[in-house]
Amino acid sequence: MAINQQGEKPQGRLVYTANSQFATMSTTSDRKIAGPDMTDERLALFKTMYAFSGTYKVEGNQVTTTTDISWRPDWVGRKATGTFKIEGDKLSLESAPFRNVRGDEVVATTVYAREE
């Protein structure tokens, strides 16, 4: 069953550099903060985003990332291999299975549009 955990219109970026560094961040488009101290909103904000960076290596249609900074401390040092496909200005990435913030095992498929 496909579930769009970032909502119908997620917002995000993925940047790959020529020297094998990457950074990615994504949020749902409907995030709200109700009060100045965010006391009640912090968990909801955490569950509706992700951000991490590190290094990457490409072999064929596989990309392997090693995370060095993450919004989830348990991902620091994590190696993950997934597959990718480039069609026109679209990059599609499919992850290997992993546990999301709710503890479910998932495979994430993300499609990015190239920006100049």
C-alpha positions in Angstrom: 0.0 0.0 0.0 1.4 3.4 -1.0 1.2 6.2 1.6 2.5 9.7 1.0 3.9 10.5 4.4 4.9 14.0 3.3 1.4 14.8 2.1 0.1 15.5 -1.3 2.4 18.5 -2.0 5.7 18.0 -0.2 8.4 20.6 -0.3 12.0 19.7 -0.3 15.4 19.8 -1.9 18.1 17.2 -2.7 21.6 18.5 -3.6 24.4 16.4 -5.0 27.8 18.0 -5.4 30.6 17.0 -7.8 32.8 16.1 -4.8 30.4 13.4 -3.6 28.5 15.3 -0.9 24.7 15.4 -0.6 22.1 17.2 1.5 18.3 16.7 1.6 15.4 18.1 3.4 11.6 17.7 3.0 8.5 18.9 4.8 4.8 18.7 4.3 3.3 21.8 2.8 0.8 22.3 5.6 3.0 22.7 8.7 1.7 25.2 11.3 3.0 26.8 14.5 0.3 27.9 16.8 2.3 29.6 19.6 5.6 31.4 20.0 7.2 28.7 22.2 6.0 25.8 20.0 5.5 23.6 23.1 2.6 21.6 21.6 3.8 21.7 18.0 7.3 20.3 18.2 6.4 16.6 17.9 4.1 17.3 14.9 6.8 19.4 13.3 9.4 16.6 13.8 7.0 14.0 12.3 6.4 16.1 9.2 10.0 16.6 8.0 13.3 15.0 7.4 16.8 16.4 6.9 20.1 14.7 6.6 23.4 15.0 4.7 26.6 13.1 4.1 28.6 11.5 1.2 27.4 9.5 -1.8 28.8 7.0 -4.3 27.2 6.0 -7.6 27.6 2.5 -9.2 25.4 1.8 -12.2 21.8 2.7 -11.2 22.6 2.4 -7.4 23.5 5.3 -5.1 24.9 4.6 -1.6 24.8 7.3 1.0 26.6 7.6 4.3 24.9 10.0 6.6 27.0 12.4 8.7 24.4 14.9 10.0 20.7 14.0 10.5 17.5 15.1 12.2 17.5 11.6 13.6 20.7 10.9 15.6 20.4 7.2 15.0 21.0 7.8 11.3 24.4 9.3 11.7 26.9 6.8 10.3 24.1 4.9 8.5 24.8 3.6 5.0 21.9 3.2 2.7 21.7 2.0 -0.9 18.9 2.6 -3.2 18.3 2.7 -6.9 17.7 5.8 -9.2 16.4 6.6 -12.6 16.8 9.8 -14.6 14.1 10.7 -17.1 14.4 14.2 -18.6 14.6 16.7 -15.8 13.2 14.1 -13.2 15.3 12.1 -10.8 13.5 9.1 -9.1 15.0 7.5 -6.1 13.8 4.3 -4.4 15.3 3.5 -1.0 16.2 0.1 0.5 13.7 -0.8 3.3 14.1 1.2 6.5 12.2 2.1 9.6 10.3 5.5 9.6 9.8 7.7 12.6 6.7 5.6 13.5 8.7 2.4 13.4 7.1 1.0 10.2 9.3 -0.7 7.7 9.0 1.3 4.4 10.5 1.7 1.0 10.5 5.4 0.1 10.1 6.5 -3.5 10.9 10.2 -4.1 10.8 12.1 -7.4 12.7 15.4 -7.8 12.6 17.9 -10.6 15.8 19.5 -11.7 16.4 23.2 -10.9 18.8 25.4 -12.8 
